[in-house]
């Protein structure tokens, strides 16, 4: 069964959205539908090229026999420090993870700083140290950089843009068009921790709770999966801005297949669930910064799960769903209460500046 | 003569400055002494690795037999559009040029946008189009990207960070430690055009003048030099933020040799000179965005100059100085009036947010 499937919706066949807003607003940065419209309505048509058109976490380019991955992300998280991490740690781990889920071993990172005049030097020193420590833990070097300063009132302390290059494993063939009906969907641990930790850290909600960001490098998780699942590893993504719900919607759309989730199987901390209920947000759309979603062939799924659970930060990994032919291009969740509900793309702007 | 020289001052032997400021101010972004103290006092010690320690426009890393160049720059220029260019064009050309002066052929670029909420969509569309056009002209693709949105009042319309990777010419051995006494210093055209165009465009000076930014890709200029000078091509740099004066100071420091300039030979538009006099700034420290400084062995200097002058944007190229053993680690200019003056590193903050 897993070898006969149509992938009618290749990226190039995708209908381009029109970008209708006259001004950019916060929703365009939230990672949901508005962000997609911005990227696919404005950026992709202008820059169109085969690597960009894949819209993956990293562009893959070939150099002789070698495939190189190139990725970039700006980090504008507020506040700069929060329980479990800080902007500097996030900036390194985020780019390391974009390379890792592309099946690439990092060669090096770059870091560009936009500093608001008036920032205390000790804050900057703290973030530089956090970046250096995160890079050391991930086994990657920050090889080049840039610093710019903008006037007080034209920034928010510190923005950091990291880019990374890596060498893609020649054996792996990852991508939405590689997944097959029957494949299992693995999640490496509890969802929503990062986003809720940030919201609580902002202090403008009447919420307390010992929730820490899950920021970490996913390199060892990816290595464990590669070893356990081999060619059965079909797709990986780290569900950051927009959360698990957004990644699975992209997967359904780009594969032309259906994604089925079991709510009972979603790893979710009680404290995060409670906070989400109070805030009226769905943890499926809340950002993670140290979680891996993977699609693995059914035959390798149990071995992959067992391997993932042996890795630090993967102890609570679970098989949360599977790929089916129907409902095509949609994400359907079987709820706690025995019903089903469609998980759509995130609309609106619940969590600005989460990363 | 050109083969016997001591390069006593290797980068690793360089004394690290201490960073003493308690807060970051605009001078730390101006490209002069304060920026150097920030980079070498805070960033380099924390991230220390062989590629970063070179402090070049791009880090060079090896992948098997191949040398790859990785570079990044954030662009925060104000205003977004100015005579002769715009932030989007600058962001592409700047990164293309950092690769070009490293002797690298670009493989691809990334672009990360930090957008202030409230930015008119048409402004964003204009910059995306400018980037696409600049990339097309430079023959390079924008392969991946990121978009973030920050609240109104936490940005300034649009900041763009571009990164690039390229393959370094295996024959070229470029660097400050490669230059030799007797080598000539070539400049590809008039200096200070970009910085003065920006200052006039801001409109807060009582200045008018038909001065346009020189933003352009330097790829053809570098190609012409490589062909004409061969192994006689020793060092290249694009004198952006901090200007020609800063690049030559870095060259003197990192080579351990003396740099001698002839003011008479500096290509300088009368309008730019006039504006600089009124503003009380030295064109040697004013940013360029489409000029190349190169050090070429004396034997190849005339051929290199002739080749450069045949390239569009290189018509006014000149030999502006030479390398000598003395004054070691300093830049000395022979002035119009027959005297000499030391050109030191830029101190203070004459031109914030120039790129």
Interface residues (C-beta under 8 A of the other chain):
Chain A: X19 X21 X22 X23 X24 X25 X26 X27 X28 X29 X30 X35 X38 X39 X42 X43 X46 X47 X49 X51 X52 X56 X58 X59 X61 X63 X64 X66 X68 X70 X71 X72 X73 X74 X75 X76 X107 X108 X110 X111 X112 X113 X114 X115 X116 X117 X118 X119 X120 X121 X122 X124 X125 X128 X129 X131 X132 X135 X141 X142 X143 X144 X145 X146 X147 X148 X149 X150 X151 X153 X154 X155 X156 X159 X161 X163 X165 X167 X352 X353
Chain B: X19 X21 X22 X23 X24 X25 X26 X27 X28 X29 X30 X35 X38 X39 X42 X43 X46 X47 X49 X51 X52 X56 X58 X59 X61 X63 X64 X66 X68 X70 X71 X72 X73 X74 X75 X76 X107 X108 X110 X111 X112 X113 X114 X115 X116 X117 X118 X119 X120 X121 X122 X124 X125 X128 X129 X131 X132 X135 X141 X142 X143 X144 X145 X146 X147 X148 X149 X150 X151 X153 X154 X155 X156 X159 X161 X163 X165 X167 X352 X353
